[in-house]
Each structure stands twice: as C-alpha cells, then as structure tokens.
Amino acid sequence: MNPVKSLYKFLSPKYQSLFLEYKVDLKPRYGFGKPPNEFLDRIIEENREPYATLLETFLESKEVFHGIKTSDQETNDFEPRWNNGYGLRHGGAVRDDPPFQAKKIY
C-alpha cells in the first residue's frame, strides 16, 4: 500500500483500526468442534435449571418488546426504538433477538 494511503487510513475516522503490540489469532478457543471450557461448562451445568427459569421469565415481557418500533418507524423521540437490524425479520411479525437482548440488559 502506498505511504499516503496508509497514513490516510491511519488518521481517518472512516477506518476503525485497533493497533496492538501483539499478534491476535481470531480463532475460537472453545466450541466449534473443540471441547468446551471446563470451568464455565461446569458452572453452567450446575446452574442449568435457574438459568432456564430466568430465561423463561423474559417471555413475560414479550409483547412489550415486540411492540417497540424500529428507528425508521418511530417518530416520537420519547419512545424506545430498535436502532439496528439484528434479529429483526422485516416482512414478518417475528422480532425475537432484540427483545431478548433488551430484557437481558433490563
């Protein structure tokens, strides 16, 4: 790459680069055909029932979260809105991932 272009990419906010002092290997360490993390797997297994119960309580708020409009549909600045398309299935009524995420945070 030519030096001017390289400098531009380094300084421009258009490019989001993270410069580290070490090499990063972007391969999963656990799962995806490899064994799970033993410590985390044990914790999850020991608490599987309470986790399932907690996740099921998210369903109590399903209609509230499904009623939230996307940012391009909501005109009232004081109302919540989904500001990304992750999990939204346009053309259908199913919007399952954002409500699930919002409830986890809420």
N, C-alpha and C positions, 0 to 999 in steps of 0.2 A: 504494500500500500504506500502511496506517495506520502511524504512527510507532512505536507499541508493538510491533506485529507485526514491523516491520522491525528494531527493536532486539533482539527475541527471536531472530529468525533470525540476527542478527549474533553474539549471545552463546551461543546454544545449540550444544552439541556434536553435536546431532542433524543439523544442517546443516553441510556441509563446503564452505565458501566460501573462495575464494582471492582476496584483494583485491590488485590490481596497480596500478601507477602508469601503466599504458599499456593501450591497447585491444588485444585479442587477436582475430585473424582465424583462425577454425578451419577453414580450407580447406587441402587438401593443396597443397604447392608442387611436388611431383614425382609422376609417375604419374597414375593415374585420368584418363587422357585427355591428360595433359600429358607432355612429354618427361622422361626420367629425369635425375637429377643426373649430369652428365657425368663428374665426378671419381669418384664412387662406382661408376658403371656401368663405367668403365674398370678400376678395381681388381677388381671382381667378375669381369669378363670375363677379365682376365689370370690370375686365380686360380680359375677355374671348376672345373678338374679337382681340385686339392687340396681345395676346399670339398666337392665331391661325394664324394670319398674319406672325408673326415671325417664327413660326414652318414651315409654308409653304415656306418661303424663303430658308430653309435648302435644299429643293428639287432642287434649282438652282445648287448646288454643288454635286448632287447625283452621276453623272458619274465620277467625280474626285475621290470621296471617294470609289466608287465601284471598281475603277482601282487600288487601293492600294493592294499590295500583302501581304500574311501572312509572318511572320518572317522566316518560313521554306522555302518559295518560293523565297524571295527577296535576291539576292546575293550582290547588290550594297549597301555598308554601308552608302551612302549619300542619299538614297531614304527612304521615310517613309514606315512603315510596321505595320500590326496588330500583336501585341505580345501576344494576348490571344484569346481563342476560343469563348468568349462571343458573342453571336449573329451571329456567323458565321455558316452557314449551309453547311457543307462540302458535296460534291457530287452534289451541285446545284450552281446556279449562284447568289442566293439571299444572300446578306450580308447587312442586314438592320440596326442592332443595332449599331455596331461600327461607321459607318459614321455619324449616327445621334448623337452619343455621341461626336465624334470629332468636328462636326460642332457646337455643343453647347459650347464646350471649345474654339474653334477657334474664 
